[in-house]
Amino acid sequence: MSNLSTMDLIQMDINKFMVQLFHKGDPEKILDGSPWLLKNNMIILKKVTVGEHLVVIQMTTAKIWVQVHQHLFGFMDVSIGAFVGSDIGKMVK
């Protein structure tokens, strides 16, 4: 991603890292650009707040885009998309 300022990567636990960013706009750029993959492994991101214990934070969900192929004509609307996606999780938008 271009135009990002410097960052620090700090290992917190096995497979859990904290990324410390130094520019106010960077977290939104990174979160809005997700999901991110590294060698075909999903990187789950969570914005933390002051006082959270970084090692015990649950990192079990991620927002993803889902594309449905060969959908019947006339059944391409938000309600059908929400119904189809309900087996996967909660629709965000």
N, C-alpha and C positions, 0 to 999 in steps of 0.2 A: 504494500500500500504506500503510495507516495504521499509526500507532505506531512508525514508524522514526525513529531519531535522525538528526542531520545526517550528511552525507556530502560528500566531495570527489570530483569527476570530473576526471581528469587524462588528457589525450591522450598516448598513448605512441608511436603510429605512425598511418598512414592506417587508419581503421576499427578501431583498437585503443585501448581506453581502460582505465584503472585506476580502479576505484571504491574509495575509501578510506572505510571505515565506522568509526564511533567507539563503537558499542555492541556488546558481546560477542555478543548474540543475533541481531543483524541479518544476518550472513552466512547463517546457517541458514534464517532466514525467507525470504531472497531465493532461495537455492538450492533450498529445498523447494518454492517457488512456481513454479519454472521448468517449462516453457519460457516465455520472455518474448518478445513481439513488439513492434516499434516500426515503425509504418507498413507492416505485413505483412512485415517483415524479422526473422528470428530473431536474438535476441541470445544468443550463446554465452558462457556463464559458466564460469570456472574459478577455484577457490580456489588461490592461490599460496602457496608456502612461502618462508621466508627463504633467500636465496641464488639463487633462480631469476632468470634474465635475462628481464625482462618483455617485451621486444620480440621475442624469438625463440621464445617459448612457442607451441607448436602449438595452435591453437584450431579443430579440425576436426570435433569430435563434440559432440553434445548429446543429452540424455535427452528423449524425447518420448513422449506417449501416442498410441497407435494404436487406432482404433475400427474394427472390421470389421462391415459391414452385411450383412444377408441371409445370415447363417451358418445352416447346416442344424441343426435341432433335434437334440440328442444329441451334437453336436460342439463344445460350448461348455465346454471345460475348459482347464486350464493347459498340458497337453502339446500340444493342438491350437493354442492361442494361440502357444506358443513355436515350433511348426513353421511356422505362417503368418508369424510375425514374423521368422523366421530369414533371409528374403530382405532384410529391412530392416536388421537388425543384431542385437545381443545383447540378450536379454530381461533386464531388471533385476529386475522383480517383476511 
